[in-house]
Amino acid sequence: MDISILEKRGINPKIVGSLQKEPELLDFSLCILEKADLNANSFKNFVRYTREIGLREGRPFDEIFESAGFFKILDDASLSEKTKGEELMNRLYNLRYPFWSRKQAAFTKLKNKFCAATGGEITFPDFAEGNSFKISFTIKNDDDIEKIEKTIASALPLLKESLKEIRENS
């Protein structure tokens, strides 16, 4: 495979040099860049996450990629190169940060439930730092104020679930 694709994509020469010391990761990286669209920063994270997962799990890269379904994504002709790149990075991020990924998914689910049930917005702190969250509503007239009071009362179980989720493992 031609490593000039690394240069064409603006990959830092230090990363290229380090990849040349890891032929297995270099080969797969080249394959990724030929079939998926990753910018230089995403590619840097791809290499970093892959190495960190390999160290943590003590598994070869191809096994990590196979278990994450990378080969199926790369061979899926129905996906654009950009979509392939995004999906690869999402899966790799979830493998690298399993706890935080589960937390984000739980927060997203709670946000969506709150918005659907109340029309309001719930905001969790970045990286679940702290033990609180914010809720907000748009108020256009006096009637909105009364509706919000009723809405909050009806959403108490959801708010308590949100508080429990943010405090869990914080």
Secondary structure, DSSP 8 states (H G I E B T S, - for coil): --THHHHHTT--HHHHHHHTT-HHHHHHHHHHHHHS---HHHHHHHHHHHHHHHHHHT--HHHHHHHTTHHHHHH-TTS-HHHHHHHHHHHHHHHH-HHHHHHHHHHHHHHHHHHHHHS-EEE--GGG-SS--EEE----SHHHHHHHHHHHHHTHHHHHHHHHHHHTT-
